[in-house]
Amino acid sequence: MMKDKFEWHEVANIADTSSDRPLEVIVGDTVVILVKFGKDVMAYQGLCPHQFARLSQGTIAGDSLHCPRHKASFDIHDGTCGPGWQLPALRQYRVRIKAGVVLLAYPLAVKAGQD
C-alpha cells in the first residue's frame, strides 16, 4: 500500500458547512472557502482572482458562487468562471471527509486535473 504524501488537517465540522454560503478557513497563510453541495464539500481559494474580495462574503445561487464585490460567478463544481468575465478558474484543493470532519491536504494541494 502506498503511503499518502500529504498530511490531512482538520479545518471544520461538516455541520458548519452550508450549501448557500461559503465557510472561510485559514490554512497556514492561505484563505480557503468550503462549499457544500449535496454530500460533497469542495475547497477553493478564498479570494476572488479579480480584486481579491473575500469569497466567503459572497452568495451561492444554484450551482454558482458569486463574488461579493463585482458579482463574478464561479461554478461550484469545478471553480470555472461564469459568463461575462474572463477570470481564471478558482484553485480547488484536495478534501476528505472523515467522521463528520472536513480535512484538507497540507501543504495545500491543488486537486488533480488542475496541476
N, C-alpha and C positions, 0 to 999 in steps of 0.2 A: 504494500500500500504506500502511495506517495504522500509525503508529508506536505501539509498546506504551507505555502510560502508566506502567508500573511498571518498576522496576529489579528484577532477579532475583538473589537472593543464595543462594550455595551454603550449605546448612546441614548436610548429611550425605551419606554414600555410601549408595546404596540397599542395599548389602550389610549396613549397620549396622541397618537397619530389620527388624522382626520381625512376624509375624502373631500372636504370643502375648504380646507385651509391648510397650507403647508406648515410644518413644525420646524423651527430653526434649531440646529445644534451646532456647536463649535467643536471641531476636531483638530487638535493642535492649534494652528492659527488660521484654519480654513472654515469659512461659513458654509454650512451644508443645510439643505432642506430635505425633509422627509415628507413624502406624499403617499397617502394610502389610496389604493384603487382595488376594490374588492377585497380579497385576502392578501394581496401583494402590497409591499411597501417599496417605493423607489426612492433613491437618494440622488440628489442633483446638487450642482454648485448652487450656493445660496445667493449669489449676486448676479444681477442681470448683466449680460455681456455688453449692453449698450452704454449705460451710465452708472452701473454698479449699484442700482437700487436693491434693497433687501427684498428678495422674492417671498420671504415669509410674510411680508405685509401685503402681498398680492392675494388674488382670489382664484378659486378653481371653479370653472363652469363647464359642465360636460367633461370632455377629455382634454381641456386646455387650462394651463396655468397662465394667469395674466399678471404682467408686471404692474406694480402699483404706480409707477411713475408715468409711463407712456403707453400702457396697456398693450405692449407687445405680447403675443401669446406663444406658448410653447406646449407641444404635445406632451401629456404626462406619461405616455408610454415609452417615448424614446428621446424626449428633450428637443426635438427639432422645432425650429422657429415656424410660426404660422404665417399666413398670408399678410402682405402689406409691409413686412420687414425683411431685411436681408441680414440676419444675425446668425452667428454660428450656433449650432445646437448646444444645449447645456451639457456640461460634463456629467455623466452618470456614473455613480460609484457602486462598487460591489456591496451587496446587502445580504444578510442572513437573518432569519427569524428563528429564535430558539427559546422555547418555553415562555412565549409571550414577550420576549425581549428583542429589540432591534439591535443588530450588531453591524458595524462597518469594518471592512478590511482596513488594517493600518500597517504600514503607511497607506493613506488613501489610495485606492486602486481604481482606475477607470474600468468600467465594465467592459468585458470582451466585446470586440467589434468596434470599439472607439479608440483603440490603441494607436 
